[in-house]
Amino acid sequence: MASAEKRGSTWRARYKKPDGSVGSESGFPTKKTALTWGRGQEAAIRAGRWVDPDLQATVFGDFARSFMETRRKRGGTTSTRWGKLERHILPRWETVPLGRITWYEVDAWQQSLTIADVSRGHCVSLMSTIMTAAVDAKHITVNPLYGRRRTRNTEGDAALPPIPKVARDPRPEDAILVAERLGPARGIHVLTTAFTGPRWGEGLGLHRDHVLLERRQPWGSGEFVCPTLRLVEEYAEYQERGPDGSKKGYILRLEPLKNDGSVRDVDVPPFLARLLRHHLDDWPYERPFATSTGRPWRRGNWSRDFRPACDGRDERPRRQGVSYREAWEPILPGLDMRALRALHDTLQAQIGVKEPLAFEAAGHRRPGIKRHYQKPTPDMRQERLDGLEEVFWKAMANVGLRTLWGRVDLQKRDR
């Protein structure tokens, strides 16, 4: 039973903890307030909602590190979380007790961050995830961040729309011109992304044994057959971390895809199937979209080739030890592989691909109950393939090309 005892000019409350030990809290001005507090603790224990004041005083930094050590995620996710903690969250909340964190202070803090608004949201979301874990661990009774809407800065320049990375929305013509400029070994990667939509890591992780498999489905009185790409793994590039968050350097690692919705077979239109067959005949390595030595692309290495092809480059005169390099006019400054993946989804909307198939091809999990009822049919699949084929050849005509790379066998040429 709770009791109170005099401690100098103040009173100390004493109560029995769930494990039988005696807990205490000092600093009460009167015996009555000490007894009231102690009895409240014992009532909360009986009701099963008690939180140990000692655990409630745990600072956020200590609990966040414990959370990161015990909640193991994929390498890229872990690296991203540690980056947000170290750069933005811990400098402000490292030494703040969990029980003293309020939504008012968190909201004011996130507005002060000099980063993109979406990144502010990610920081608050990570904090909320950690605070929910603290509730589950009985360090606090409630997560003050859960379900709250952030205040966004709408004054001055903050109200202006963000400057887009790409000068304009990409067209299939842009993808074709960039692919032609890069040559067959790299250009086929560009076309595959623009017309089938794999993510960057999924493209790198594609194995030649999973290229141009056959999909077979009953179709009317016959059978629907088409080539597919099977996406089951990806290369992820990130900074590896130890369980305590210690940095171990950047790595490029093959990992399974993030979720079941991302694991998929994507139907390949006829023009791309033909180009991929030629590429596989010529390409000696197990990963079709790789460097000239068969290693997976690092983002920086890919950019050294890809960026000039999109943004343009100056002429380089021939001199001793350096070959001549022609100038390139810009095709679409700022174009990147993510924009090419988005182009594929835009084309699906343009040609009227039905929702069950559009979500499947993009590797997105369709929301709602309809994903359990509506499935892609062979008619849907054929409409998509016919539509993408038409878009490709119309774009080829628009840029004045009949073949790519001046040949159909896609053999690599010296550049």
C-alpha positions in Angstrom: 0.0 0.0 0.0 1.3 3.5 -0.8 2.9 5.5 1.9 4.6 8.9 2.3 7.6 9.9 4.3 9.2 13.3 5.2 12.4 14.1 3.3 13.6 17.5 4.5 11.2 20.2 3.4 9.4 17.9 0.9 7.6 14.5 1.0 8.5 11.2 -0.8 5.9 8.8 -2.1 6.5 5.0 -1.8 4.6 2.3 -3.6 4.9 -1.4 -4.5 6.0 -2.2 -8.1 4.6 -5.2 -10.1 7.8 -7.2 -9.3 7.4 -6.7 -5.6 10.1 -4.1 -5.2 9.4 -0.7 -3.7 9.3 2.4 -6.0 9.6 6.0 -4.9 9.2 9.5 -6.1 10.5 12.6 -4.2 9.7 16.3 -4.3 6.0 16.5 -3.2 5.1 19.6 -1.2 2.7 17.8 1.1 2.0 14.4 2.5 -1.4 14.3 0.8 0.0 14.9 -2.7 2.6 12.2 -2.2 0.0 9.7 -1.1 -2.3 10.6 -3.9 0.5 10.1 -6.4 1.6 6.8 -4.9 -2.0 5.4 -4.8 -2.3 6.5 -8.5 0.7 4.4 -9.3 -0.7 1.3 -7.6 -4.1 1.8 -9.3 -2.4 2.0 -12.7 -0.5 -1.2 -11.8 -3.8 -3.0 -11.0 -5.4 -1.8 -14.2 -2.4 -2.9 -16.3 -1.6 0.6 -17.6 1.3 1.5 -15.4 4.6 2.9 -16.8 7.7 2.8 -14.7 8.8 6.4 -14.1 12.4 5.3 -14.4 11.8 4.0 -17.9 9.8 7.1 -18.8 12.9 9.1 -18.0 14.9 7.1 -20.6 16.3 9.6 -23.1 15.2 9.4 -26.8 18.8 8.8 -28.1 19.3 5.7 -25.9 15.9 4.2 -26.8 16.4 5.0 -30.6 19.7 3.1 -30.7 18.1 0.1 -28.9 15.2 0.3 -31.4 17.6 0.3 -34.4 19.5 -2.6 -33.0 16.5 -4.8 -32.5 14.3 -3.8 -35.5 16.4 -5.0 -38.4 15.3 -4.0 -41.9 16.7 -4.3 -45.4 20.1 -2.7 -45.7 19.0 0.3 -47.7 16.2 1.0 -45.2 18.5 0.7 -42.2 21.0 3.1 -43.8 18.4 5.7 -44.6 17.0 5.5 -41.0 20.4 6.0 -39.5 21.1 8.9 -41.8 17.9 10.7 -40.7 18.7 10.0 -37.1 22.3 11.3 -37.2 21.7 14.3 -39.4 18.4 15.6 -38.2 16.7 13.9 -35.3 19.4 13.1 -32.6 21.0 16.6 -32.7 17.7 17.9 -31.2 16.2 15.0 -29.3 19.3 12.9 -28.2 19.0 13.8 -24.5 15.3 14.5 -24.1 13.4 12.0 -21.9 10.7 10.1 -23.8 8.1 11.3 -21.3 8.8 14.9 -22.1 8.5 14.8 -25.8 5.4 16.7 -27.0 3.8 17.2 -30.4 4.0 20.9 -30.0 7.8 20.9 -29.8 8.2 18.2 -32.5 6.0 20.2 -34.9 8.0 23.4 -34.2 11.3 21.5 -34.7 10.3 19.9 -38.0 9.3 23.3 -39.4 12.8 24.6 -38.6 14.6 21.9 -40.6 16.3 23.3 -43.7 15.5 20.3 -45.9 12.8 19.4 -48.4 9.3 19.2 -46.9 9.0 15.5 -47.8 12.2 14.8 -45.9 10.7 16.6 -42.9 7.8 14.3 -43.1 10.0 11.2 -43.2 11.9 12.4 -40.1 8.7 12.9 -38.1 7.4 9.5 -39.3 10.6 7.8 -38.1 10.3 9.5 -34.8 6.7 8.4 -34.5 7.6 4.8 -35.3 10.2 4.9 -32.5 7.8 6.5 -30.0 5.2 3.8 -30.8 7.8 1.2 -30.0 8.4 3.0 -26.7 4.7 2.6 -25.9 4.9 -1.1 -26.7 8.0 -1.4 -24.5 6.0 0.3 -21.7 8.3 3.3 -21.5 5.5 5.8 -22.1 1.7 5.4 -22.1 0.9 7.1 -25.4 2.7 8.3 -28.6 2.1 12.0 -28.8 3.1 12.0 -32.5 0.6 9.4 -33.7 -2.0 10.6 -36.2 -0.9 14.3 -36.0 -0.8 16.5 -39.1 2.4 18.5 -39.6 2.3 22.2 -40.0 3.8 23.2 -43.3 5.6 26.5 -44.0 3.5 28.5 -46.5 5.2 31.9 -46.3 7.6 33.5 -48.8 9.4 31.1 -51.1 8.1 28.1 -49.3 4.7 28.6 -50.9 6.2 28.3 -54.4 6.1 25.0 -56.2 9.4 23.1 -56.1 11.6 23.4 -59.2 11.3 20.1 -61.2 14.4 18.1 -61.7 13.5 17.4 -65.3 13.0 20.3 -67.8 9.6 18.8 -68.9 7.8 15.5 -68.8 9.7 12.9 -70.8 8.3 11.4 -74.1 9.0 8.1 -75.7 10.9 10.0 -78.3 13.3 11.2 -75.6 13.9 7.6 -74.4 14.7 6.5 -78.0 17.1 9.3 -78.7 19.0 8.8 -75.4 19.1 5.0 -76.1 20.4 5.6 -79.6 23.1 8.0 -78.3 24.3 5.6 -75.5 24.7 2.7 -77.9 23.3 -0.8 -77.6 24.8 -2.1 -74.4 23.5 0.9 -72.4 20.6 1.9 -74.6 18.8 -1.3 -74.1 18.6 -0.6 -70.4 17.1 2.8 -71.1 14.4 1.3 -73.4 13.6 -1.5 -71.0 13.0 1.0 -68.2 10.9 3.3 -70.4 8.6 0.5 -71.8 8.4 -2.0 -69.0 9.1 0.1 -65.9 11.5 -1.8 -63.6 13.0 0.3 -60.8 16.7 1.1 -60.9 17.8 -1.7 -58.6 15.4 -4.2 -60.2 16.9 -3.6 -63.6 20.4 -4.1 -62.2 19.3 -7.3 -60.4 17.6 -8.8 -63.5 19.3 -12.1 -64.4 19.5 -13.3 -67.9 17.7 -16.5 -66.9 14.7 -14.4 -66.1 14.7 -12.5 -69.4 12.1 -13.5 -72.1 10.4 -16.2 -70.1 7.0 -17.2 -71.5 3.6 -16.4 -70.0 0.9 -18.9 -71.1 -2.7 -18.4 -70.3 -5.9 -19.9 -71.8 -7.4 -17.3 -74.2 -10.7 -18.0 -75.8 -10.4 -21.3 -77.6 -6.6 -21.0 -77.7 -3.7 -19.8 -75.6 -2.2 -16.4 -74.9 1.6 -16.5 -75.1 4.0 -13.6 -74.6 7.6 -13.0 -73.4 8.1 -11.6 -69.8 10.8 -10.2 -67.5 10.8 -11.8 -64.1 11.7 -9.4 -61.3 12.6 -11.1 -58.0 15.7 -9.3 -56.7 17.5 -6.0 -56.9 20.9 -4.4 -56.2 20.8 -1.9 -53.4 23.6 0.7 -52.9 23.9 2.1 -49.4 26.2 2.7 -46.4 26.4 -0.4 -44.3 25.9 0.0 -40.6 26.7 -2.1 -37.6 24.0 -2.9 -35.0 25.1 0.2 -33.0 24.9 2.4 -36.1 28.7 2.5 -36.7 29.6 3.2 -40.3 31.2 0.4 -42.4 31.5 2.0 -45.8 29.3 1.9 -48.9 28.3 -1.4 -50.5 26.4 -2.7 -53.5 24.4 -5.8 -52.4 21.9 -8.1 -54.1 18.7 -8.3 -52.0 15.2 -9.7 -52.4 12.5 -7.2 -53.5 10.8 -5.2 -50.8 7.4 -6.9 -50.9 5.2 -9.4 -52.7 3.7 -6.7 -54.9 7.1 -5.9 -56.3 7.8 -9.6 -57.3 6.3 -9.9 -60.7 6.4 -11.0 -64.3 6.2 -8.0 -66.7 4.9 -8.6 -70.3 7.4 -7.4 -72.9 6.2 -5.8 -76.2 7.4 -7.4 -79.4 9.9 -4.7 -80.4 11.6 -4.9 -77.0 11.6 -8.7 -77.0 13.4 -8.6 -80.3 16.0 -6.2 -79.1 16.5 -8.1 -75.8 17.1 -11.4 -77.8 19.9 -9.7 -79.8 21.3 -8.2 -76.6 21.4 -11.6 -74.9 23.1 -13.2 -77.9 25.9 -10.7 -77.7 26.1 -10.1 -74.0 28.4 -12.6 -72.1 27.4 -11.8 -68.5 24.7 -13.1 -66.3 23.2 -9.6 -65.6 22.0 -8.0 -68.9 22.2 -4.4 -67.6 25.7 -4.1 -66.2 29.0 -2.4 -67.0 31.2 -3.5 -69.8 32.9 -5.9 -67.4 29.7 -7.4 -66.1 29.7 -5.6 -62.7 26.5 -3.9 -61.4 26.4 -0.2 -62.1 27.2 2.3 -59.3 25.0 5.3 -59.6 27.9 7.6 -60.1 29.5 5.5 -62.8 26.2 5.3 -64.7 25.7 9.0 -64.4 29.0 9.7 -66.1 27.6 8.1 -69.3 23.9 8.9 -68.8 24.0 12.5 -67.9 25.9 13.8 -71.0 23.5 11.8 -73.2 20.5 13.6 -71.7 22.1 17.0 -70.8 24.5 17.4 -73.8 28.2 17.9 -73.8 30.9 20.1 -75.4 33.2 19.0 -78.2 36.6 17.7 -77.2 39.4 18.3 -79.7 41.8 15.5 -80.4 45.2 15.9 -78.7 48.0 13.7 -77.5 46.7 10.9 -75.4 43.0 12.0 -75.8 40.7 11.0 -78.6 38.3 13.3 -80.4 34.8 13.6 -78.9 31.9 15.1 -80.8 29.5 17.6 -79.2 26.0 16.5 -78.1 23.0 18.7 -78.1 20.8 18.3 -75.1 17.9 15.9 -75.4 16.1 16.4 -72.1 18.2 18.0 -69.3 17.6 16.4 -65.9 16.1 13.1 -67.3 16.8 10.2 -65.0 15.9 6.5 -64.7 13.1 7.2 -62.2 11.5 9.6 -64.8 11.8 6.8 -67.4 10.0 4.4 -65.1 7.3 7.1 -64.6 7.1 7.4 -68.4 6.1 3.7 -68.6 3.3 4.2 -66.2 2.2 7.3 -68.0 2.1 5.4 -71.3 0.0 2.7 -69.6 -2.6 5.4 -68.7 -2.4 6.9 -72.2 -3.2 3.6 -74.0 -5.9 2.7 -71.4 -4.3 -0.2 -69.6 -6.8 -1.5 -67.1 -6.1 -1.0 -63.4 -5.4 -4.7 -62.4 -2.7 -4.9 -65.1 -1.3 -1.4 -64.6 -0.7 -2.0 -60.9 0.9 -5.4 -61.6 3.2 -4.1 -64.3 4.4 -1.2 -62.1 5.0 -3.4 -59.1 2.5 -1.4 -57.0 0.1 -3.0 -54.5 -3.4 -2.0 -55.6 -5.3 -0.5 -52.7 -8.8 -1.7 -51.7 -10.8 -4.8 -51.9 -10.7 -4.8 -55.7 -7.2 -6.3 -55.8 -8.7 -9.5 -54.5 -11.5 -9.6 -57.1 -10.1 -8.1 -60.3 -7.3 -9.9 -62.1 -5.5 -9.2 -65.4 -6.9 -11.1 -68.4 -5.2 -12.1 -71.7 -7.3 -9.5 -73.5 -6.0 -6.8 -71.1 -2.4 -8.0 -71.6 -2.7 -8.0 -75.4 -4.2 -4.5 -75.4 -1.2 -3.3 -73.4 1.3 -4.9 -75.7 -0.4 -3.6 -78.8 -0.5 -0.1 -77.3 3.1 0.0 -76.3 4.2 -1.4 -79.7 2.3 1.4 -81.5 3.7 4.1 -79.2 7.3 2.9 -79.9 7.0 2.8 -83.7 5.2 6.1 -83.8 8.0 7.7 -81.7 10.6 6.1 -84.0 8.9 7.7 -87.0 8.8 11.1 -85.2 12.5 11.1 -84.6 13.3 9.8 -88.1 14.6 6.4 -87.2 13.8 3.0 -88.7 16.4 1.0 -86.7 18.4 1.6 -83.6 22.2 1.8 -83.5 22.3 1.4 -87.3 21.8 -2.3 -87.1 19.5 -5.0 -85.7 22.0 -7.4 -84.1 22.8 -4.9 -81.3 26.5 -5.8 -81.3 28.6 -3.3 -79.4 30.4 -0.8 -81.4 33.6 1.2 -80.5 32.9 4.6 -79.2 
